[in-house]
Each structure stands twice: as structure tokens, then as C-alpha cells.
Amino acid sequence: MSKLDKMSIYISMLLRHRPEEAHITLDEHGWADVEELLAGINGTGRKIDREMLETIVATDKKQRYSFNQDRTLIRANQGHSIPVDVELREKEPPEILYHGTALSFLTAIKAEGLKPMSRLYVHLSKDIRTAVIVGKRHGEPVVLKIHSGDMYRVGIPFFLSENGVWLTKKVEPGYFEQIDVDF
């Protein structure tokens, strides 16, 4: 793993889960002061400068981060376990979305539905390939087909994050089914 990739993962952890680890604060919308973030990371013994941070934000494959307009603030686009309002706007989802998980979680999911667990939202993708990749992170992958259009029509809100991840608070068991996918 490259130095940039390792630093990106560390920044993601700080901005989504544990800002206190680098002695930074997030505002109610998840924004951190860029200079405070750089100083905080450097204070942990890691080395980062503005140029490296700009490169990480510009090249991150998952598009995890956003700068504000004048680039003085930065935040993670989604995936927080700490309570922040990233100012998501409700949006009508596609008729079908997908969720990748591991086979080991399937029994509980079928009984209880998809829950955000340690995050604020359930994360959904618009394509099967992304769901497979996510599922592989947790073990033997399983892909669930989510009937998001039906959910939306009964009043369940959906949000689209800056980096294209669909979010909702919960998916009840009647709104998904396991699909067969060649891995």
C-alpha cells in the first residue's frame, strides 16, 4: 500500500470516527479546519503537508473527501460513526440499488433488515460490481437487490452523498432479496 493510500485511510478514520486522536474538532456538519488537520496529523508523528492533502483529495478512488469553496475546510463525504449532519439532500433513488455484505451476516440481515450498525446510514450502490467489492471486505460476499423505488414511494427517505453513495436509515426485510452473482 502506498504512503498516500495509508495517509488517506488515516484521514478517513479521523474525519469519520475519531477526530480527537489528532486533537482536531469537527463542526456540526463534519468540517475540519485544514490547517488544524495538518498540524494534528503532524503532531502524531506522521508527515503531511498541504500538497499531499490536495493530492489525496484529488486522487482518492472512493472520493471520500470534499473541500469547502475556499479550501480552508475539509470533511468526509459519508460513512461517519459520529453524529454530524453532512447536509445531505433527500433525493429520489433509482428503482433498484444494491448492498454488498458477507455471507456470515446474512441470517441476521434477513431477520432484522439492513441497519447502519456503527454508521449513521446504510450504504447502497447503484451497481452490482461495487456491492461485490464492498461484500468482499467482510468475508464471502453476498449481494442484496434493494427495492429502493418501492421504499421511496412509501415515504422512506434516500440521500445521495457527494461521492455517489446512496444512503438510507434502514432497509426492512421485505424490501430486499439476495441475488446470484458470479464472483
Order of alpha helices (4+ residues) and beta strands (2+ residues): alpha-beta-alpha-alpha-beta-beta-beta-alpha-beta-alpha-beta-alpha-beta-beta-beta
